[in-house]
């Protein structure tokens, strides 16, 4: 990545969120920032993927390569086939699941300090696409994850999911809205191998006392 593009990306990430006086993260991320960031990062995906691979290889300095958590998502780089199971209704005592296929394409950015998914979700009768953008904060050793949905292109982005990996399991928390009510949301990455992985999403209406899993995704590497 050339210096101009790298500086632009880092500047956009800096204005995407700020820290409050207690060390928490307060989202001030807007859709315009996300779109501008993706425009910078994805203008030449092949070139950027190659550059990111070089940055994360032997040429990376020892300080960067030793940062805990920086390479947590390296396993996801590449092309994947995905099988999804999703509840028809969330937090409604619903037990009816729909199943559908999809694809996921991931590439690293900024020497693995960021990465992005281009996701196709082949929901029966209503297929759509989405982008997951992840950014690593070396100070907190945590990741922030934003989601851009093709079905709601003009709506504000949700606050980021924030967390990291421990003993091979990634756990991320954030706020969401279900039927007009605020709920806690959770992502979990687990069962990760070089050719497969498991992701699930859950909601909690009671600040984490109980959780309802509403979406499960199993991925298989294509290349």
SELOKE-981087 format. One record per residue: residue in one letter; x, y, z of N, C-alpha, C in turn. Coordinates in steps of 0.2 Angstrom, whole numbers, plus 5000, padded with zeros to 4 digits. Example, Ala and Ser with C-alpha at 12.3 -4.5 7.8 and 13.67 -1.06 7.14 Angstrom:
% SELOKE-981087
+---------+------+------+------+------+------+------+------+------+------+
: residuo :  n.X :  n.Y :  n.Z : ca.X : ca.Y : ca.Z :  c.X :  c.Y :  c.Z :
+---------+------+------+------+------+------+------+------+------+------+
:       A : 5066 : 4972 : 5039 : 5062 : 4978 : 5039 : 5066 : 4984 : 5039 :
:       S : 5064 : 4989 : 5035 : 5068 : 4995 : 5036 : 5064 : 5000 : 5039 :
+---------+------+------+------+------+------+------+------+------+------+
% end
This chain:
% SELOKE-981087
+---------+------+------+------+------+------+------+------+------+------+
: residuo :  n.X :  n.Y :  n.Z : ca.X : ca.Y : ca.Z :  c.X :  c.Y :  c.Z :
+---------+------+------+------+------+------+------+------+------+------+
:       X : 5004 : 4994 : 5000 : 5000 : 5000 : 5000 : 5004 : 5006 : 5000 :
:       X : 5003 : 5011 : 4995 : 5007 : 5017 : 4995 : 5006 : 5021 : 5001 :
:       X : 5011 : 5026 : 5002 : 5010 : 5030 : 5008 : 5004 : 5034 : 5009 :
:       X : 5002 : 5037 : 5003 : 4996 : 5041 : 5003 : 4990 : 5037 : 5005 :
:       X : 4989 : 5031 : 5002 : 4983 : 5027 : 5003 : 4983 : 5025 : 5011 :
:       X : 4989 : 5023 : 5013 : 4990 : 5021 : 5020 : 4988 : 5026 : 5025 :
:       X : 4991 : 5032 : 5024 : 4989 : 5038 : 5028 : 4982 : 5040 : 5028 :
:       X : 4979 : 5039 : 5022 : 4972 : 5041 : 5021 : 4967 : 5036 : 5025 :
:       X : 4969 : 5029 : 5025 : 4965 : 5024 : 5029 : 4966 : 5025 : 5036 :
:       X : 4972 : 5026 : 5038 : 4973 : 5027 : 5045 : 4970 : 5033 : 5048 :
:       X : 4969 : 5039 : 5044 : 4966 : 5045 : 5046 : 4958 : 5043 : 5047 :
:       X : 4956 : 5040 : 5042 : 4948 : 5038 : 5043 : 4947 : 5033 : 5048 :
:       X : 4951 : 5029 : 5050 : 4950 : 5024 : 5056 : 4950 : 5028 : 5062 :
:       X : 4955 : 5033 : 5062 : 4956 : 5037 : 5069 : 4949 : 5041 : 5070 :
:       X : 4946 : 5044 : 5065 : 4940 : 5048 : 5066 : 4934 : 5043 : 5066 :
:       X : 4935 : 5037 : 5065 : 4929 : 5032 : 5066 : 4927 : 5031 : 5073 :
:       X : 4931 : 5031 : 5078 : 4929 : 5030 : 5085 : 4934 : 5034 : 5089 :
:       X : 4932 : 5036 : 5095 : 4936 : 5039 : 5100 : 4935 : 5036 : 5107 :
:       X : 4940 : 5037 : 5111 : 4940 : 5034 : 5118 : 4937 : 5039 : 5123 :
:       X : 4933 : 5037 : 5127 : 4930 : 5041 : 5133 : 4935 : 5041 : 5138 :
:       X : 4934 : 5045 : 5144 : 4939 : 5046 : 5149 : 4940 : 5040 : 5153 :
:       X : 4935 : 5035 : 5153 : 4936 : 5029 : 5156 : 4939 : 5023 : 5152 :
:       X : 4941 : 5025 : 5146 : 4944 : 5020 : 5142 : 4940 : 5016 : 5138 :
:       X : 4933 : 5017 : 5138 : 4929 : 5014 : 5134 : 4929 : 5017 : 5127 :
:       X : 4925 : 5013 : 5122 : 4925 : 5016 : 5115 : 4918 : 5018 : 5114 :
:       X : 4918 : 5025 : 5111 : 4912 : 5028 : 5110 : 4911 : 5028 : 5102 :
:       X : 4907 : 5025 : 5099 : 4906 : 5025 : 5092 : 4904 : 5032 : 5089 :
:       X : 4908 : 5035 : 5084 : 4906 : 5041 : 5081 : 4906 : 5039 : 5073 :
:       X : 4906 : 5033 : 5072 : 4907 : 5031 : 5065 : 4901 : 5032 : 5061 :
:       X : 4902 : 5035 : 5055 : 4896 : 5036 : 5050 : 4897 : 5032 : 5044 :
:       X : 4892 : 5031 : 5040 : 4892 : 5027 : 5034 : 4897 : 5030 : 5029 :
:       X : 4897 : 5037 : 5029 : 4901 : 5040 : 5024 : 4909 : 5039 : 5025 :
:       X : 4911 : 5038 : 5032 : 4917 : 5036 : 5034 : 4919 : 5029 : 5031 :
:       X : 4914 : 5024 : 5032 : 4915 : 5017 : 5030 : 4915 : 5017 : 5023 :
:       X : 4911 : 5021 : 5019 : 4911 : 5020 : 5012 : 4918 : 5023 : 5009 :
:       X : 4920 : 5029 : 5012 : 4927 : 5032 : 5010 : 4932 : 5027 : 5011 :
:       X : 4932 : 5024 : 5017 : 4937 : 5019 : 5019 : 4938 : 5013 : 5014 :
:       X : 4932 : 5010 : 5013 : 4932 : 5005 : 5008 : 4934 : 5007 : 5001 :
:       X : 4932 : 5013 : 4999 : 4935 : 5015 : 4993 : 4942 : 5015 : 4992 :
:       X : 4945 : 5018 : 4998 : 4953 : 5018 : 4998 : 4956 : 5011 : 4998 :
:       X : 4953 : 5007 : 5002 : 4956 : 5000 : 5003 : 4955 : 4995 : 4997 :
:       X : 4949 : 4996 : 4994 : 4947 : 4991 : 4989 : 4948 : 4993 : 4982 :
:       X : 4951 : 4999 : 4981 : 4952 : 5002 : 4974 : 4956 : 4997 : 4970 :
:       X : 4961 : 4993 : 4973 : 4965 : 4989 : 4969 : 4966 : 4983 : 4974 :
:       X : 4961 : 4978 : 4974 : 4961 : 4973 : 4979 : 4967 : 4968 : 4978 :
:       X : 4968 : 4966 : 4972 : 4974 : 4962 : 4971 : 4980 : 4964 : 4973 :
:       X : 4981 : 4971 : 4972 : 4988 : 4974 : 4974 : 4988 : 4974 : 4981 :
:       X : 4982 : 4976 : 4985 : 4982 : 4977 : 4992 : 4983 : 4971 : 4995 :
:       X : 4980 : 4965 : 4993 : 4981 : 4959 : 4996 : 4988 : 4957 : 4996 :
:       X : 4991 : 4958 : 4990 : 4998 : 4956 : 4989 : 5003 : 4960 : 4994 :
:       X : 5001 : 4966 : 4994 : 5005 : 4971 : 4999 : 5005 : 4969 : 5006 :
:       X : 4998 : 4967 : 5008 : 4997 : 4965 : 5015 : 5000 : 4959 : 5016 :
:       X : 5001 : 4954 : 5012 : 5004 : 4948 : 5013 : 5012 : 4949 : 5014 :
:       X : 5014 : 4954 : 5010 : 5021 : 4955 : 5011 : 5023 : 4959 : 5018 :
:       X : 5018 : 4963 : 5020 : 5019 : 4967 : 5026 : 5019 : 4962 : 5032 :
:       X : 5015 : 4956 : 5031 : 5014 : 4952 : 5037 : 5019 : 4946 : 5037 :
:       X : 5023 : 4946 : 5032 : 5028 : 4941 : 5031 : 5034 : 4942 : 5034 :
:       X : 5040 : 4939 : 5031 : 5047 : 4940 : 5035 : 5049 : 4947 : 5035 :
:       X : 5046 : 4952 : 5030 : 5048 : 4959 : 5031 : 5045 : 4963 : 5036 :
:       X : 5040 : 4960 : 5040 : 5037 : 4964 : 5045 : 5042 : 4964 : 5051 :
:       X : 5043 : 4970 : 5054 : 5048 : 4971 : 5059 : 5045 : 4967 : 5065 :
:       X : 5050 : 4965 : 5070 : 5049 : 4961 : 5075 : 5044 : 4964 : 5080 :
:       X : 5043 : 4970 : 5081 : 5039 : 4973 : 5085 : 5031 : 4972 : 5083 :
:       X : 5030 : 4973 : 5077 : 5023 : 4972 : 5074 : 5022 : 4964 : 5074 :
:       X : 5026 : 4960 : 5072 : 5025 : 4953 : 5072 : 5023 : 4950 : 5079 :
:       X : 5026 : 4954 : 5084 : 5025 : 4951 : 5091 : 5019 : 4954 : 5095 :
:       X : 5015 : 4959 : 5091 : 5009 : 4962 : 5095 : 5004 : 4956 : 5096 :
:       X : 5002 : 4955 : 5102 : 4997 : 4950 : 5103 : 4990 : 4952 : 5100 :
:       X : 4987 : 4947 : 5096 : 4981 : 4948 : 5094 : 4981 : 4951 : 5086 :
:       X : 4986 : 4954 : 5084 : 4987 : 4957 : 5078 : 4985 : 4952 : 5072 :
:       X : 4987 : 4946 : 5073 : 4986 : 4941 : 5067 : 4980 : 4936 : 5069 :
:       X : 4975 : 4938 : 5073 : 4970 : 4934 : 5075 : 4966 : 4932 : 5069 :
:       X : 4965 : 4936 : 5064 : 4960 : 4935 : 5058 : 4964 : 4933 : 5052 :
:       X : 4971 : 4931 : 5053 : 4974 : 4929 : 5047 : 4971 : 4922 : 5044 :
:       X : 4968 : 4918 : 5049 : 4965 : 4912 : 5046 : 4960 : 4913 : 5041 :
:       X : 4957 : 4919 : 5041 : 4951 : 4920 : 5037 : 4952 : 4923 : 5030 :
:       X : 4959 : 4924 : 5029 : 4961 : 4927 : 5022 : 4959 : 4921 : 5017 :
:       X : 4956 : 4923 : 5011 : 4955 : 4918 : 5006 : 4947 : 4918 : 5004 :
:       X : 4946 : 4913 : 5000 : 4939 : 4912 : 4998 : 4935 : 4906 : 5001 :
:       X : 4929 : 4907 : 5003 : 4926 : 4902 : 5008 : 4919 : 4901 : 5005 :
:       X : 4916 : 4895 : 5006 : 4909 : 4893 : 5005 : 4906 : 4893 : 5012 :
:       X : 4900 : 4895 : 5013 : 4897 : 4896 : 5019 : 4890 : 4893 : 5019 :
:       X : 4889 : 4889 : 5025 : 4882 : 4887 : 5026 : 4879 : 4890 : 5032 :
:       X : 4873 : 4893 : 5031 : 4870 : 4897 : 5036 : 4864 : 4894 : 5039 :
:       X : 4863 : 4894 : 5046 : 4856 : 4893 : 5049 : 4854 : 4899 : 5053 :
:       X : 4848 : 4901 : 5052 : 4846 : 4908 : 5055 : 4839 : 4907 : 5057 :
:       X : 4838 : 4910 : 5064 : 4831 : 4910 : 5066 : 4827 : 4915 : 5062 :
:       X : 4820 : 4913 : 5061 : 4816 : 4917 : 5057 : 4814 : 4923 : 5061 :
:       X : 4814 : 4923 : 5068 : 4812 : 4929 : 5072 : 4817 : 4929 : 5078 :
:       X : 4820 : 4934 : 5080 : 4824 : 4935 : 5085 : 4821 : 4937 : 5092 :
:       X : 4822 : 4934 : 5097 : 4820 : 4936 : 5104 : 4812 : 4935 : 5104 :
:       X : 4809 : 4930 : 5101 : 4802 : 4930 : 5100 : 4800 : 4923 : 5102 :
:       X : 4804 : 4919 : 5106 : 4802 : 4912 : 5107 : 4801 : 4908 : 5101 :
:       X : 4805 : 4909 : 5096 : 4804 : 4906 : 5090 : 4809 : 4901 : 5089 :
:       X : 4807 : 4895 : 5086 : 4812 : 4889 : 5085 : 4812 : 4887 : 5078 :
:       X : 4810 : 4891 : 5073 : 4810 : 4889 : 5066 : 4816 : 4892 : 5063 :
:       X : 4820 : 4888 : 5060 : 4826 : 4890 : 5057 : 4826 : 4889 : 5050 :
:       X : 4829 : 4894 : 5046 : 4830 : 4894 : 5039 : 4837 : 4892 : 5037 :
:       X : 4839 : 4888 : 5032 : 4845 : 4887 : 5030 : 4847 : 4889 : 5023 :
:       X : 4853 : 4892 : 5022 : 4854 : 4894 : 5015 : 4862 : 4894 : 5014 :
:       X : 4864 : 4895 : 5008 : 4871 : 4895 : 5007 : 4874 : 4902 : 5006 :
:       X : 4880 : 4902 : 5005 : 4883 : 4909 : 5004 : 4891 : 4908 : 5002 :
:       X : 4894 : 4914 : 5001 : 4901 : 4914 : 5000 : 4904 : 4920 : 5004 :
:       X : 4910 : 4919 : 5006 : 4914 : 4924 : 5010 : 4921 : 4925 : 5006 :
:       X : 4923 : 4931 : 5005 : 4929 : 4933 : 5002 : 4933 : 4938 : 5007 :
:       X : 4939 : 4936 : 5010 : 4942 : 4940 : 5015 : 4949 : 4942 : 5012 :
:       X : 4951 : 4948 : 5013 : 4958 : 4950 : 5012 : 4960 : 4955 : 5017 :
:       X : 4967 : 4954 : 5019 : 4970 : 4959 : 5024 : 4971 : 4966 : 5021 :
:       X : 4972 : 4971 : 5026 : 4973 : 4977 : 5024 : 4978 : 4980 : 5029 :
:       X : 4982 : 4985 : 5027 : 4986 : 4989 : 5032 : 4991 : 4984 : 5036 :
:       X : 4994 : 4979 : 5032 : 4998 : 4974 : 5036 : 4995 : 4971 : 5041 :
:       X : 4989 : 4968 : 5040 : 4985 : 4964 : 5045 : 4982 : 4968 : 5051 :
:       X : 4983 : 4975 : 5051 : 4979 : 4979 : 5056 : 4972 : 4980 : 5054 :
:       X : 4970 : 4978 : 5048 : 4963 : 4978 : 5046 : 4962 : 4973 : 5041 :
:       X : 4955 : 4971 : 5040 : 4954 : 4966 : 5035 : 4946 : 4967 : 5033 :
:       X : 4944 : 4964 : 5028 : 4937 : 4966 : 5025 : 4935 : 4959 : 5022 :
:       X : 4928 : 4958 : 5023 : 4925 : 4953 : 5020 : 4920 : 4955 : 5015 :
:       X : 4919 : 4952 : 5009 : 4914 : 4953 : 5005 : 4910 : 4947 : 5005 :
:       X : 4903 : 4947 : 5007 : 4899 : 4942 : 5009 : 4893 : 4941 : 5005 :
:       X : 4892 : 4936 : 5002 : 4885 : 4934 : 4998 : 4881 : 4930 : 5002 :
:       X : 4875 : 4932 : 5003 : 4870 : 4928 : 5007 : 4864 : 4926 : 5003 :
:       X : 4864 : 4919 : 5001 : 4859 : 4917 : 4996 : 4853 : 4915 : 5000 :
:       X : 4849 : 4920 : 5003 : 4843 : 4918 : 5007 : 4838 : 4917 : 5002 :
:       X : 4834 : 4911 : 5003 : 4829 : 4910 : 4998 : 4824 : 4915 : 4996 :
:       X : 4824 : 4918 : 4990 : 4819 : 4923 : 4988 : 4821 : 4930 : 4990 :
:       X : 4827 : 4931 : 4993 : 4829 : 4937 : 4995 : 4836 : 4938 : 4997 :
:       X : 4840 : 4936 : 4992 : 4848 : 4936 : 4992 : 4850 : 4943 : 4993 :
:       X : 4856 : 4944 : 4997 : 4859 : 4951 : 4998 : 4866 : 4950 : 4999 :
:       X : 4869 : 4955 : 5000 : 4877 : 4955 : 5001 : 4878 : 4960 : 5007 :
:       X : 4884 : 4959 : 5010 : 4886 : 4963 : 5015 : 4894 : 4963 : 5016 :
:       X : 4896 : 4968 : 5019 : 4903 : 4969 : 5020 : 4905 : 4970 : 5028 :
:       X : 4910 : 4966 : 5030 : 4912 : 4966 : 5037 : 4919 : 4969 : 5037 :
:       X : 4920 : 4975 : 5040 : 4926 : 4978 : 5041 : 4929 : 4978 : 5048 :
:       X : 4935 : 4975 : 5049 : 4938 : 4974 : 5055 : 4944 : 4979 : 5056 :
:       X : 4945 : 4982 : 5062 : 4951 : 4986 : 5063 : 4954 : 4984 : 5070 :
:       X : 4960 : 4983 : 5070 : 4964 : 4981 : 5076 : 4967 : 4987 : 5080 :
:       X : 4966 : 4988 : 5086 : 4969 : 4993 : 5091 : 4975 : 4990 : 5095 :
:       X : 4981 : 4991 : 5093 : 4986 : 4988 : 5097 : 4987 : 4990 : 5104 :
:       X : 4984 : 4996 : 5106 : 4984 : 4998 : 5113 : 4980 : 4994 : 5117 :
:       X : 4974 : 4992 : 5115 : 4969 : 4988 : 5119 : 4970 : 4980 : 5117 :
:       X : 4973 : 4979 : 5111 : 4974 : 4972 : 5108 : 4967 : 4969 : 5107 :
:       X : 4962 : 4974 : 5105 : 4956 : 4972 : 5103 : 4954 : 4974 : 5096 :
:       X : 4949 : 4970 : 5093 : 4946 : 4971 : 5086 : 4940 : 4975 : 5087 :
:       X : 4938 : 4979 : 5082 : 4932 : 4982 : 5081 : 4929 : 4980 : 5074 :
:       X : 4923 : 4978 : 5074 : 4920 : 4975 : 5068 : 4913 : 4979 : 5066 :
:       X : 4913 : 4982 : 5060 : 4907 : 4985 : 5058 : 4904 : 4981 : 5052 :
:       X : 4897 : 4982 : 5051 : 4894 : 4978 : 5046 : 4890 : 4983 : 5041 :
:       X : 4891 : 4982 : 5035 : 4888 : 4986 : 5030 : 4883 : 4982 : 5026 :
:       X : 4876 : 4983 : 5026 : 4871 : 4979 : 5023 : 4868 : 4982 : 5017 :
:       X : 4868 : 4978 : 5011 : 4866 : 4980 : 5005 : 4858 : 4982 : 5005 :
:       X : 4855 : 4979 : 5010 : 4848 : 4980 : 5010 : 4846 : 4987 : 5014 :
:       X : 4851 : 4990 : 5017 : 4849 : 4996 : 5021 : 4855 : 5001 : 5019 :
:       X : 4856 : 5003 : 5013 : 4862 : 5007 : 5011 : 4862 : 5014 : 5014 :
:       X : 4856 : 5016 : 5016 : 4856 : 5023 : 5018 : 4856 : 5024 : 5026 :
:       X : 4855 : 5018 : 5029 : 4854 : 5019 : 5037 : 4861 : 5019 : 5040 :
:       X : 4861 : 5022 : 5046 : 4867 : 5023 : 5050 : 4870 : 5016 : 5052 :
:       X : 4876 : 5016 : 5052 : 4880 : 5010 : 5054 : 4878 : 5008 : 5062 :
:       X : 4878 : 5002 : 5064 : 4877 : 5000 : 5071 : 4884 : 5002 : 5074 :
:       X : 4884 : 5002 : 5081 : 4890 : 5003 : 5084 : 4894 : 4996 : 5083 :
:       X : 4901 : 4997 : 5083 : 4905 : 4991 : 5082 : 4905 : 4985 : 5087 :
:       X : 4906 : 4979 : 5085 : 4907 : 4974 : 5089 : 4914 : 4974 : 5091 :
:       X : 4916 : 4973 : 5098 : 4922 : 4974 : 5100 : 4924 : 4968 : 5104 :
:       X : 4930 : 4965 : 5103 : 4933 : 4960 : 5107 : 4939 : 4957 : 5104 :
:       X : 4941 : 4951 : 5106 : 4947 : 4947 : 5103 : 4947 : 4940 : 5105 :
:       X : 4952 : 4937 : 5104 : 4953 : 4929 : 5104 : 4956 : 4927 : 5111 :
:       X : 4954 : 4922 : 5113 : 4958 : 4919 : 5119 : 4957 : 4911 : 5118 :
:       X : 4963 : 4908 : 5118 : 4963 : 4901 : 5118 : 4960 : 4898 : 5111 :
:       X : 4960 : 4902 : 5106 : 4958 : 4900 : 5099 : 4950 : 4902 : 5098 :
:       X : 4947 : 4905 : 5103 : 4940 : 4907 : 5102 : 4940 : 4914 : 5103 :
:       X : 4936 : 4917 : 5098 : 4935 : 4924 : 5097 : 4928 : 4926 : 5100 :
:       X : 4928 : 4931 : 5104 : 4922 : 4933 : 5107 : 4921 : 4941 : 5107 :
:       X : 4916 : 4943 : 5104 : 4915 : 4951 : 5102 : 4908 : 4953 : 5105 :
:       X : 4908 : 4959 : 5108 : 4901 : 4961 : 5111 : 4900 : 4968 : 5108 :
:       X : 4893 : 4970 : 5108 : 4891 : 4976 : 5105 : 4884 : 4977 : 5107 :
:       X : 4881 : 4983 : 5105 : 4874 : 4984 : 5106 : 4870 : 4984 : 5099 :
:       X : 4864 : 4981 : 5099 : 4860 : 4981 : 5094 : 4853 : 4983 : 5095 :
:       X : 4848 : 4983 : 5091 : 4841 : 4985 : 5092 : 4837 : 4979 : 5089 :
:       X : 4832 : 4976 : 5093 : 4827 : 4971 : 5090 : 4820 : 4974 : 5092 :
:       X : 4816 : 4975 : 5087 : 4809 : 4977 : 5088 : 4809 : 4984 : 5092 :
:       X : 4814 : 4988 : 5090 : 4814 : 4995 : 5094 : 4817 : 4995 : 5101 :
:       X : 4820 : 4989 : 5103 : 4823 : 4989 : 5110 : 4830 : 4987 : 5109 :
:       X : 4834 : 4990 : 5114 : 4841 : 4989 : 5114 : 4843 : 4982 : 5117 :
:       X : 4847 : 4979 : 5114 : 4849 : 4972 : 5116 : 4857 : 4972 : 5116 :
:       X : 4860 : 4967 : 5120 : 4867 : 4966 : 5119 : 4868 : 4961 : 5114 :
:       X : 4873 : 4961 : 5109 : 4874 : 4956 : 5104 : 4881 : 4953 : 5105 :
:       X : 4882 : 4947 : 5103 : 4888 : 4944 : 5104 : 4890 : 4940 : 5098 :
:       X : 4896 : 4940 : 5095 : 4899 : 4936 : 5090 : 4904 : 4931 : 5093 :
:       X : 4904 : 4925 : 5091 : 4909 : 4920 : 5093 : 4912 : 4916 : 5087 :
:       X : 4918 : 4916 : 5086 : 4922 : 4912 : 5081 : 4925 : 4906 : 5085 :
:       X : 4924 : 4900 : 5083 : 4927 : 4894 : 5086 : 4928 : 4889 : 5081 :
:       X : 4931 : 4883 : 5083 : 4932 : 4877 : 5079 : 4936 : 4879 : 5073 :
:       X : 4941 : 4883 : 5074 : 4945 : 4886 : 5068 : 4951 : 4881 : 5066 :
:       X : 4951 : 4879 : 5059 : 4956 : 4875 : 5057 : 4958 : 4879 : 5050 :
:       X : 4964 : 4877 : 5047 : 4966 : 4880 : 5041 : 4960 : 4879 : 5035 :
:       X : 4956 : 4875 : 5036 : 4951 : 4874 : 5030 : 4944 : 4875 : 5032 :
:       X : 4942 : 4877 : 5039 : 4935 : 4877 : 5041 : 4935 : 4882 : 5047 :
:       X : 4929 : 4884 : 5049 : 4928 : 4888 : 5055 : 4921 : 4889 : 5056 :
:       X : 4919 : 4891 : 5062 : 4912 : 4891 : 5065 : 4911 : 4898 : 5068 :
:       X : 4905 : 4902 : 5066 : 4904 : 4908 : 5068 : 4896 : 4908 : 5070 :
:       X : 4895 : 4911 : 5076 : 4888 : 4912 : 5078 : 4886 : 4919 : 5081 :
:       X : 4880 : 4921 : 5081 : 4878 : 4927 : 5083 : 4872 : 4926 : 5088 :
:       X : 4872 : 4929 : 5094 : 4867 : 4929 : 5099 : 4865 : 4935 : 5102 :
:       X : 4859 : 4936 : 5104 : 4857 : 4942 : 5107 : 4855 : 4941 : 5115 :
:       X : 4855 : 4946 : 5119 : 4853 : 4946 : 5126 : 4849 : 4952 : 5127 :
:       X : 4843 : 4950 : 5130 : 4838 : 4956 : 5132 : 4839 : 4958 : 5139 :
:       X : 4844 : 4955 : 5143 : 4844 : 4956 : 5150 : 4852 : 4957 : 5152 :
:       X : 4855 : 4961 : 5147 : 4862 : 4963 : 5149 : 4867 : 4957 : 5150 :
:       X : 4866 : 4952 : 5146 : 4871 : 4946 : 5146 : 4869 : 4941 : 5151 :
:       X : 4863 : 4941 : 5155 : 4861 : 4936 : 5159 : 4859 : 4929 : 5155 :
:       X : 4856 : 4930 : 5150 : 4854 : 4925 : 5146 : 4855 : 4927 : 5138 :
:       X : 4856 : 4922 : 5134 : 4858 : 4923 : 5127 : 4854 : 4918 : 5123 :
:       X : 4851 : 4921 : 5117 : 4848 : 4917 : 5112 : 4852 : 4917 : 5106 :
:       X : 4855 : 4911 : 5104 : 4858 : 4911 : 5097 : 4853 : 4911 : 5092 :
:       X : 4855 : 4916 : 5087 : 4850 : 4917 : 5081 : 4853 : 4916 : 5074 :
:       X : 4859 : 4915 : 5074 : 4862 : 4914 : 5067 : 4869 : 4910 : 5068 :
:       X : 4870 : 4905 : 5064 : 4875 : 4900 : 5064 : 4878 : 4900 : 5057 :
:       X : 4885 : 4901 : 5056 : 4888 : 4900 : 5050 : 4894 : 4895 : 5050 :
:       X : 4894 : 4891 : 5046 : 4900 : 4886 : 5045 : 4903 : 4887 : 5039 :
:       X : 4910 : 4889 : 5039 : 4913 : 4890 : 5032 : 4918 : 4885 : 5031 :
:       X : 4919 : 4884 : 5024 : 4924 : 4879 : 5021 : 4928 : 4882 : 5016 :
:       X : 4935 : 4881 : 5017 : 4939 : 4885 : 5012 : 4938 : 4882 : 5005 :
:       X : 4938 : 4887 : 5000 : 4938 : 4886 : 4993 : 4945 : 4886 : 4991 :
:       X : 4949 : 4892 : 4993 : 4956 : 4893 : 4991 : 4958 : 4899 : 4996 :
+---------+------+------+------+------+------+------+------+------+------+
% end
